[in-house]
Amino acid sequence: MTIDPKEFRNTVGCFATGITVITTVDVDGAPIGLTANSFTSVSLDPPMVLFCLDRNVASFDFFAVDKPFAVNILASDQMDVSNRFAKSGPEKWDGFEYDTWGSGVPILQGCLANLECRGDSIIDGGDHVIVIGEVERMASAGEDVKPILYYRGAYGEVST
């Protein structure tokens, strides 16, 4: 059976996810960032996470084993941040403030949570790769901060 890529995307879009911005730096230390919703935890001991990275993104080569990256889990008021980092090009960083921790990769402000990681392994996954990282530092916001959701190609919020 042949699976139509558009139909497959619509089908897996039935699974509601959070939205992250994955950040790192290039060889000159310039910030790199991209929006991703393919993120999950892998292990508690050691603490590990993964995200899936399209082989065709311009920043593909800056994610590597032993290289630091951060997962910035967006809050419900950060739809503009998600849209900003869904675009390509360095101008997405123009006027955008961020922090850095020990590794020097960008840590976005106002997020639901931030995880600073070190690349552990990269696994082939068709037109994407699966990047696995070990969490070295993390922080999360208070319980009053809600996540942004992505469901069937649209943003949403948690109602409690």
PyMOL CGO cylinders between C-alpha atoms (Angstrom):
from pymol import cmd
from pymol.cgo import CYLINDER

trace = [
    CYLINDER, 0.00, 0.00, 0.00, 1.31, 3.44, -0.91, 0.3, 1, 1, 1, 1, 1, 1,
    CYLINDER, 1.31, 3.44, -0.91, 0.82, 6.17, 1.67, 0.3, 1, 1, 1, 1, 1, 1,
    CYLINDER, 0.82, 6.17, 1.67, 0.16, 9.66, 0.33, 0.3, 1, 1, 1, 1, 1, 1,
    CYLINDER, 0.16, 9.66, 0.33, 2.53, 12.09, 2.14, 0.3, 1, 1, 1, 1, 1, 1,
    CYLINDER, 2.53, 12.09, 2.14, -0.13, 14.81, 2.52, 0.3, 1, 1, 1, 1, 1, 1,
    CYLINDER, -0.13, 14.81, 2.52, -2.66, 12.32, 3.88, 0.3, 1, 1, 1, 1, 1, 1,
    CYLINDER, -2.66, 12.32, 3.88, -0.02, 10.93, 6.26, 0.3, 1, 1, 1, 1, 1, 1,
    CYLINDER, -0.02, 10.93, 6.26, 0.76, 14.44, 7.53, 0.3, 1, 1, 1, 1, 1, 1,
    CYLINDER, 0.76, 14.44, 7.53, -2.95, 15.12, 8.09, 0.3, 1, 1, 1, 1, 1, 1,
    CYLINDER, -2.95, 15.12, 8.09, -3.37, 11.81, 9.92, 0.3, 1, 1, 1, 1, 1, 1,
    CYLINDER, -3.37, 11.81, 9.92, -0.44, 12.26, 12.30, 0.3, 1, 1, 1, 1, 1, 1,
    CYLINDER, -0.44, 12.26, 12.30, -1.64, 15.85, 12.81, 0.3, 1, 1, 1, 1, 1, 1,
    CYLINDER, -1.64, 15.85, 12.81, -4.52, 14.34, 14.79, 0.3, 1, 1, 1, 1, 1, 1,
    CYLINDER, -4.52, 14.34, 14.79, -2.01, 13.90, 17.62, 0.3, 1, 1, 1, 1, 1, 1,
    CYLINDER, -2.01, 13.90, 17.62, -1.87, 17.15, 19.61, 0.3, 1, 1, 1, 1, 1, 1,
    CYLINDER, -1.87, 17.15, 19.61, 1.67, 18.23, 20.48, 0.3, 1, 1, 1, 1, 1, 1,
    CYLINDER, 1.67, 18.23, 20.48, 3.45, 21.07, 22.14, 0.3, 1, 1, 1, 1, 1, 1,
    CYLINDER, 3.45, 21.07, 22.14, 5.70, 23.41, 20.18, 0.3, 1, 1, 1, 1, 1, 1,
    CYLINDER, 5.70, 23.41, 20.18, 9.41, 23.87, 20.77, 0.3, 1, 1, 1, 1, 1, 1,
    CYLINDER, 9.41, 23.87, 20.77, 12.16, 26.01, 19.37, 0.3, 1, 1, 1, 1, 1, 1,
    CYLINDER, 12.16, 26.01, 19.37, 15.40, 24.07, 19.11, 0.3, 1, 1, 1, 1, 1, 1,
    CYLINDER, 15.40, 24.07, 19.11, 18.47, 26.31, 19.35, 0.3, 1, 1, 1, 1, 1, 1,
    CYLINDER, 18.47, 26.31, 19.35, 22.21, 25.98, 18.90, 0.3, 1, 1, 1, 1, 1, 1,
    CYLINDER, 22.21, 25.98, 18.90, 25.04, 28.10, 17.48, 0.3, 1, 1, 1, 1, 1, 1,
    CYLINDER, 25.04, 28.10, 17.48, 27.00, 27.92, 14.23, 0.3, 1, 1, 1, 1, 1, 1,
    CYLINDER, 27.00, 27.92, 14.23, 30.80, 27.64, 13.97, 0.3, 1, 1, 1, 1, 1, 1,
    CYLINDER, 30.80, 27.64, 13.97, 31.13, 31.41, 14.50, 0.3, 1, 1, 1, 1, 1, 1,
    CYLINDER, 31.13, 31.41, 14.50, 28.86, 31.40, 17.56, 0.3, 1, 1, 1, 1, 1, 1,
    CYLINDER, 28.86, 31.40, 17.56, 25.88, 32.96, 15.74, 0.3, 1, 1, 1, 1, 1, 1,
    CYLINDER, 25.88, 32.96, 15.74, 22.50, 31.74, 17.02, 0.3, 1, 1, 1, 1, 1, 1,
    CYLINDER, 22.50, 31.74, 17.02, 20.56, 29.07, 15.12, 0.3, 1, 1, 1, 1, 1, 1,
    CYLINDER, 20.56, 29.07, 15.12, 16.92, 28.25, 15.85, 0.3, 1, 1, 1, 1, 1, 1,
    CYLINDER, 16.92, 28.25, 15.85, 14.02, 26.33, 14.36, 0.3, 1, 1, 1, 1, 1, 1,
    CYLINDER, 14.02, 26.33, 14.36, 10.47, 25.46, 15.34, 0.3, 1, 1, 1, 1, 1, 1,
    CYLINDER, 10.47, 25.46, 15.34, 9.76, 21.77, 15.98, 0.3, 1, 1, 1, 1, 1, 1,
    CYLINDER, 9.76, 21.77, 15.98, 6.84, 19.81, 17.36, 0.3, 1, 1, 1, 1, 1, 1,
    CYLINDER, 6.84, 19.81, 17.36, 8.52, 16.40, 17.10, 0.3, 1, 1, 1, 1, 1, 1,
    CYLINDER, 8.52, 16.40, 17.10, 9.98, 16.35, 20.60, 0.3, 1, 1, 1, 1, 1, 1,
    CYLINDER, 9.98, 16.35, 20.60, 9.73, 13.85, 23.46, 0.3, 1, 1, 1, 1, 1, 1,
    CYLINDER, 9.73, 13.85, 23.46, 11.59, 12.50, 26.46, 0.3, 1, 1, 1, 1, 1, 1,
    CYLINDER, 11.59, 12.50, 26.46, 13.59, 9.31, 25.95, 0.3, 1, 1, 1, 1, 1, 1,
    CYLINDER, 13.59, 9.31, 25.95, 15.08, 8.35, 29.32, 0.3, 1, 1, 1, 1, 1, 1,
    CYLINDER, 15.08, 8.35, 29.32, 14.97, 9.40, 32.97, 0.3, 1, 1, 1, 1, 1, 1,
    CYLINDER, 14.97, 9.40, 32.97, 18.39, 7.97, 33.86, 0.3, 1, 1, 1, 1, 1, 1,
    CYLINDER, 18.39, 7.97, 33.86, 20.28, 9.50, 32.26, 0.3, 1, 1, 1, 1, 1, 1,
    CYLINDER, 20.28, 9.50, 32.26, 17.83, 12.28, 31.39, 0.3, 1, 1, 1, 1, 1, 1,
    CYLINDER, 17.83, 12.28, 31.39, 17.51, 12.26, 27.59, 0.3, 1, 1, 1, 1, 1, 1,
    CYLINDER, 17.51, 12.26, 27.59, 15.24, 13.84, 24.99, 0.3, 1, 1, 1, 1, 1, 1,
    CYLINDER, 15.24, 13.84, 24.99, 14.86, 13.66, 21.23, 0.3, 1, 1, 1, 1, 1, 1,
    CYLINDER, 14.86, 13.66, 21.23, 13.63, 15.78, 18.38, 0.3, 1, 1, 1, 1, 1, 1,
    CYLINDER, 13.63, 15.78, 18.38, 13.33, 15.08, 14.68, 0.3, 1, 1, 1, 1, 1, 1,
    CYLINDER, 13.33, 15.08, 14.68, 15.22, 17.29, 12.23, 0.3, 1, 1, 1, 1, 1, 1,
    CYLINDER, 15.22, 17.29, 12.23, 14.44, 17.66, 8.52, 0.3, 1, 1, 1, 1, 1, 1,
    CYLINDER, 14.44, 17.66, 8.52, 17.52, 16.88, 6.45, 0.3, 1, 1, 1, 1, 1, 1,
    CYLINDER, 17.52, 16.88, 6.45, 16.70, 19.84, 4.17, 0.3, 1, 1, 1, 1, 1, 1,
    CYLINDER, 16.70, 19.84, 4.17, 16.82, 22.66, 6.74, 0.3, 1, 1, 1, 1, 1, 1,
    CYLINDER, 16.82, 22.66, 6.74, 19.67, 25.11, 6.23, 0.3, 1, 1, 1, 1, 1, 1,
    CYLINDER, 19.67, 25.11, 6.23, 20.89, 24.61, 9.81, 0.3, 1, 1, 1, 1, 1, 1,
    CYLINDER, 20.89, 24.61, 9.81, 21.07, 20.80, 9.54, 0.3, 1, 1, 1, 1, 1, 1,
    CYLINDER, 21.07, 20.80, 9.54, 24.87, 20.60, 9.81, 0.3, 1, 1, 1, 1, 1, 1,
    CYLINDER, 24.87, 20.60, 9.81, 24.97, 22.55, 13.09, 0.3, 1, 1, 1, 1, 1, 1,
    CYLINDER, 24.97, 22.55, 13.09, 23.30, 19.74, 15.05, 0.3, 1, 1, 1, 1, 1, 1,
    CYLINDER, 23.30, 19.74, 15.05, 25.82, 17.01, 15.83, 0.3, 1, 1, 1, 1, 1, 1,
    CYLINDER, 25.82, 17.01, 15.83, 26.94, 14.46, 18.40, 0.3, 1, 1, 1, 1, 1, 1,
    CYLINDER, 26.94, 14.46, 18.40, 28.73, 16.16, 21.31, 0.3, 1, 1, 1, 1, 1, 1,
    CYLINDER, 28.73, 16.16, 21.31, 27.43, 19.59, 20.24, 0.3, 1, 1, 1, 1, 1, 1,
    CYLINDER, 27.43, 19.59, 20.24, 25.14, 21.49, 22.63, 0.3, 1, 1, 1, 1, 1, 1,
    CYLINDER, 25.14, 21.49, 22.63, 21.56, 22.44, 21.80, 0.3, 1, 1, 1, 1, 1, 1,
    CYLINDER, 21.56, 22.44, 21.80, 18.56, 23.68, 23.74, 0.3, 1, 1, 1, 1, 1, 1,
    CYLINDER, 18.56, 23.68, 23.74, 14.92, 22.70, 23.64, 0.3, 1, 1, 1, 1, 1, 1,
    CYLINDER, 14.92, 22.70, 23.64, 12.71, 25.68, 24.45, 0.3, 1, 1, 1, 1, 1, 1,
    CYLINDER, 12.71, 25.68, 24.45, 9.13, 24.55, 25.15, 0.3, 1, 1, 1, 1, 1, 1,
    CYLINDER, 9.13, 24.55, 25.15, 6.85, 27.41, 24.19, 0.3, 1, 1, 1, 1, 1, 1,
    CYLINDER, 6.85, 27.41, 24.19, 4.11, 28.88, 26.35, 0.3, 1, 1, 1, 1, 1, 1,
    CYLINDER, 4.11, 28.88, 26.35, 0.61, 29.71, 25.11, 0.3, 1, 1, 1, 1, 1, 1,
    CYLINDER, 0.61, 29.71, 25.11, 1.47, 33.38, 24.56, 0.3, 1, 1, 1, 1, 1, 1,
    CYLINDER, 1.47, 33.38, 24.56, 4.41, 32.56, 22.26, 0.3, 1, 1, 1, 1, 1, 1,
    CYLINDER, 4.41, 32.56, 22.26, 2.66, 31.82, 18.94, 0.3, 1, 1, 1, 1, 1, 1,
    CYLINDER, 2.66, 31.82, 18.94, 4.64, 34.70, 17.42, 0.3, 1, 1, 1, 1, 1, 1,
    CYLINDER, 4.64, 34.70, 17.42, 7.88, 33.04, 18.56, 0.3, 1, 1, 1, 1, 1, 1,
    CYLINDER, 7.88, 33.04, 18.56, 6.81, 29.76, 16.94, 0.3, 1, 1, 1, 1, 1, 1,
    CYLINDER, 6.81, 29.76, 16.94, 6.05, 31.55, 13.66, 0.3, 1, 1, 1, 1, 1, 1,
    CYLINDER, 6.05, 31.55, 13.66, 9.30, 33.54, 13.78, 0.3, 1, 1, 1, 1, 1, 1,
    CYLINDER, 9.30, 33.54, 13.78, 11.45, 30.41, 14.10, 0.3, 1, 1, 1, 1, 1, 1,
    CYLINDER, 11.45, 30.41, 14.10, 9.44, 28.46, 11.52, 0.3, 1, 1, 1, 1, 1, 1,
    CYLINDER, 9.44, 28.46, 11.52, 11.04, 30.73, 8.90, 0.3, 1, 1, 1, 1, 1, 1,
    CYLINDER, 11.04, 30.73, 8.90, 14.55, 30.34, 7.53, 0.3, 1, 1, 1, 1, 1, 1,
    CYLINDER, 14.55, 30.34, 7.53, 17.27, 32.97, 7.61, 0.3, 1, 1, 1, 1, 1, 1,
    CYLINDER, 17.27, 32.97, 7.61, 19.31, 34.72, 10.29, 0.3, 1, 1, 1, 1, 1, 1,
    CYLINDER, 19.31, 34.72, 10.29, 16.98, 37.75, 10.42, 0.3, 1, 1, 1, 1, 1, 1,
    CYLINDER, 16.98, 37.75, 10.42, 14.67, 35.78, 12.72, 0.3, 1, 1, 1, 1, 1, 1,
    CYLINDER, 14.67, 35.78, 12.72, 17.12, 36.75, 15.50, 0.3, 1, 1, 1, 1, 1, 1,
    CYLINDER, 17.12, 36.75, 15.50, 16.95, 40.50, 14.71, 0.3, 1, 1, 1, 1, 1, 1,
    CYLINDER, 16.95, 40.50, 14.71, 15.84, 42.29, 17.89, 0.3, 1, 1, 1, 1, 1, 1,
    CYLINDER, 15.84, 42.29, 17.89, 15.14, 38.99, 19.65, 0.3, 1, 1, 1, 1, 1, 1,
    CYLINDER, 15.14, 38.99, 19.65, 16.52, 38.76, 23.18, 0.3, 1, 1, 1, 1, 1, 1,
    CYLINDER, 16.52, 38.76, 23.18, 17.64, 35.50, 24.71, 0.3, 1, 1, 1, 1, 1, 1,
    CYLINDER, 17.64, 35.50, 24.71, 19.79, 34.19, 27.54, 0.3, 1, 1, 1, 1, 1, 1,
    CYLINDER, 19.79, 34.19, 27.54, 22.65, 31.69, 27.55, 0.3, 1, 1, 1, 1, 1, 1,
    CYLINDER, 22.65, 31.69, 27.55, 23.66, 29.12, 30.12, 0.3, 1, 1, 1, 1, 1, 1,
    CYLINDER, 23.66, 29.12, 30.12, 26.85, 27.08, 30.39, 0.3, 1, 1, 1, 1, 1, 1,
    CYLINDER, 26.85, 27.08, 30.39, 27.10, 25.89, 26.78, 0.3, 1, 1, 1, 1, 1, 1,
    CYLINDER, 27.10, 25.89, 26.78, 26.42, 29.28, 25.19, 0.3, 1, 1, 1, 1, 1, 1,
    CYLINDER, 26.42, 29.28, 25.19, 23.43, 28.18, 23.09, 0.3, 1, 1, 1, 1, 1, 1,
    CYLINDER, 23.43, 28.18, 23.09, 20.38, 30.48, 23.05, 0.3, 1, 1, 1, 1, 1, 1,
    CYLINDER, 20.38, 30.48, 23.05, 17.85, 29.97, 25.85, 0.3, 1, 1, 1, 1, 1, 1,
    CYLINDER, 17.85, 29.97, 25.85, 14.58, 31.68, 24.92, 0.3, 1, 1, 1, 1, 1, 1,
    CYLINDER, 14.58, 31.68, 24.92, 12.87, 33.81, 27.55, 0.3, 1, 1, 1, 1, 1, 1,
    CYLINDER, 12.87, 33.81, 27.55, 9.26, 33.38, 28.70, 0.3, 1, 1, 1, 1, 1, 1,
    CYLINDER, 9.26, 33.38, 28.70, 9.05, 29.68, 27.84, 0.3, 1, 1, 1, 1, 1, 1,
    CYLINDER, 9.05, 29.68, 27.84, 7.15, 26.99, 29.67, 0.3, 1, 1, 1, 1, 1, 1,
    CYLINDER, 7.15, 26.99, 29.67, 10.45, 25.11, 30.04, 0.3, 1, 1, 1, 1, 1, 1,
    CYLINDER, 10.45, 25.11, 30.04, 14.02, 25.11, 28.73, 0.3, 1, 1, 1, 1, 1, 1,
    CYLINDER, 14.02, 25.11, 28.73, 16.39, 22.14, 28.50, 0.3, 1, 1, 1, 1, 1, 1,
    CYLINDER, 16.39, 22.14, 28.50, 20.07, 22.55, 27.68, 0.3, 1, 1, 1, 1, 1, 1,
    CYLINDER, 20.07, 22.55, 27.68, 21.38, 19.34, 26.11, 0.3, 1, 1, 1, 1, 1, 1,
    CYLINDER, 21.38, 19.34, 26.11, 24.45, 17.78, 24.58, 0.3, 1, 1, 1, 1, 1, 1,
    CYLINDER, 24.45, 17.78, 24.58, 24.03, 15.72, 21.41, 0.3, 1, 1, 1, 1, 1, 1,
    CYLINDER, 24.03, 15.72, 21.41, 24.35, 12.01, 22.18, 0.3, 1, 1, 1, 1, 1, 1,
    CYLINDER, 24.35, 12.01, 22.18, 23.42, 10.31, 18.92, 0.3, 1, 1, 1, 1, 1, 1,
    CYLINDER, 23.42, 10.31, 18.92, 21.80, 10.90, 15.56, 0.3, 1, 1, 1, 1, 1, 1,
    CYLINDER, 21.80, 10.90, 15.56, 19.69, 8.17, 13.98, 0.3, 1, 1, 1, 1, 1, 1,
    CYLINDER, 19.69, 8.17, 13.98, 18.53, 7.97, 10.37, 0.3, 1, 1, 1, 1, 1, 1,
    CYLINDER, 18.53, 7.97, 10.37, 14.80, 8.45, 10.00, 0.3, 1, 1, 1, 1, 1, 1,
    CYLINDER, 14.80, 8.45, 10.00, 14.02, 8.72, 6.28, 0.3, 1, 1, 1, 1, 1, 1,
    CYLINDER, 14.02, 8.72, 6.28, 13.84, 12.37, 5.21, 0.3, 1, 1, 1, 1, 1, 1,
    CYLINDER, 13.84, 12.37, 5.21, 14.56, 13.36, 8.83, 0.3, 1, 1, 1, 1, 1, 1,
    CYLINDER, 14.56, 13.36, 8.83, 17.09, 12.38, 11.47, 0.3, 1, 1, 1, 1, 1, 1,
    CYLINDER, 17.09, 12.38, 11.47, 16.35, 11.70, 15.12, 0.3, 1, 1, 1, 1, 1, 1,
    CYLINDER, 16.35, 11.70, 15.12, 18.61, 13.78, 17.34, 0.3, 1, 1, 1, 1, 1, 1,
    CYLINDER, 18.61, 13.78, 17.34, 19.00, 12.40, 20.85, 0.3, 1, 1, 1, 1, 1, 1,
    CYLINDER, 19.00, 12.40, 20.85, 20.53, 14.56, 23.54, 0.3, 1, 1, 1, 1, 1, 1,
    CYLINDER, 20.53, 14.56, 23.54, 21.40, 14.23, 27.20, 0.3, 1, 1, 1, 1, 1, 1,
    CYLINDER, 21.40, 14.23, 27.20, 19.89, 16.97, 29.37, 0.3, 1, 1, 1, 1, 1, 1,
    CYLINDER, 19.89, 16.97, 29.37, 22.57, 18.88, 31.27, 0.3, 1, 1, 1, 1, 1, 1,
    CYLINDER, 22.57, 18.88, 31.27, 20.51, 21.74, 32.71, 0.3, 1, 1, 1, 1, 1, 1,
    CYLINDER, 20.51, 21.74, 32.71, 16.82, 22.64, 32.80, 0.3, 1, 1, 1, 1, 1, 1,
    CYLINDER, 16.82, 22.64, 32.80, 14.28, 25.08, 34.16, 0.3, 1, 1, 1, 1, 1, 1,
    CYLINDER, 14.28, 25.08, 34.16, 10.50, 25.32, 34.07, 0.3, 1, 1, 1, 1, 1, 1,
    CYLINDER, 10.50, 25.32, 34.07, 7.94, 28.05, 34.68, 0.3, 1, 1, 1, 1, 1, 1,
    CYLINDER, 7.94, 28.05, 34.68, 5.26, 28.02, 37.35, 0.3, 1, 1, 1, 1, 1, 1,
    CYLINDER, 5.26, 28.02, 37.35, 2.08, 25.99, 37.07, 0.3, 1, 1, 1, 1, 1, 1,
    CYLINDER, 2.08, 25.99, 37.07, 0.14, 29.08, 35.97, 0.3, 1, 1, 1, 1, 1, 1,
    CYLINDER, 0.14, 29.08, 35.97, 2.01, 29.14, 32.62, 0.3, 1, 1, 1, 1, 1, 1,
    CYLINDER, 2.01, 29.14, 32.62, 0.21, 27.06, 29.99, 0.3, 1, 1, 1, 1, 1, 1,
    CYLINDER, 0.21, 27.06, 29.99, 1.61, 25.39, 26.86, 0.3, 1, 1, 1, 1, 1, 1,
    CYLINDER, 1.61, 25.39, 26.86, 0.92, 26.23, 23.27, 0.3, 1, 1, 1, 1, 1, 1,
    CYLINDER, 0.92, 26.23, 23.27, -0.60, 23.27, 21.42, 0.3, 1, 1, 1, 1, 1, 1,
    CYLINDER, -0.60, 23.27, 21.42, -0.46, 22.26, 17.78, 0.3, 1, 1, 1, 1, 1, 1,
    CYLINDER, -0.46, 22.26, 17.78, -3.34, 20.17, 16.48, 0.3, 1, 1, 1, 1, 1, 1,
    CYLINDER, -3.34, 20.17, 16.48, -4.41, 19.51, 12.88, 0.3, 1, 1, 1, 1, 1, 1,
    CYLINDER, -4.41, 19.51, 12.88, -2.18, 22.27, 11.58, 0.3, 1, 1, 1, 1, 1, 1,
    CYLINDER, -2.18, 22.27, 11.58, -3.42, 24.97, 13.96, 0.3, 1, 1, 1, 1, 1, 1,
    CYLINDER, -3.42, 24.97, 13.96, -2.44, 26.43, 17.31, 0.3, 1, 1, 1, 1, 1, 1,
    CYLINDER, -2.44, 26.43, 17.31, -4.53, 25.87, 20.40, 0.3, 1, 1, 1, 1, 1, 1,
    CYLINDER, -4.53, 25.87, 20.40, -4.41, 26.21, 24.16, 0.3, 1, 1, 1, 1, 1, 1,
    CYLINDER, -4.41, 26.21, 24.16, -5.07, 23.93, 27.10, 0.3, 1, 1, 1, 1, 1, 1,
    CYLINDER, -5.07, 23.93, 27.10, -8.31, 24.67, 28.88, 0.3, 1, 1, 1, 1, 1, 1,
    CYLINDER, -8.31, 24.67, 28.88, -8.50, 23.56, 32.49, 0.3, 1, 1, 1, 1, 1, 1,
]
cmd.load_cgo(trace, "trace")
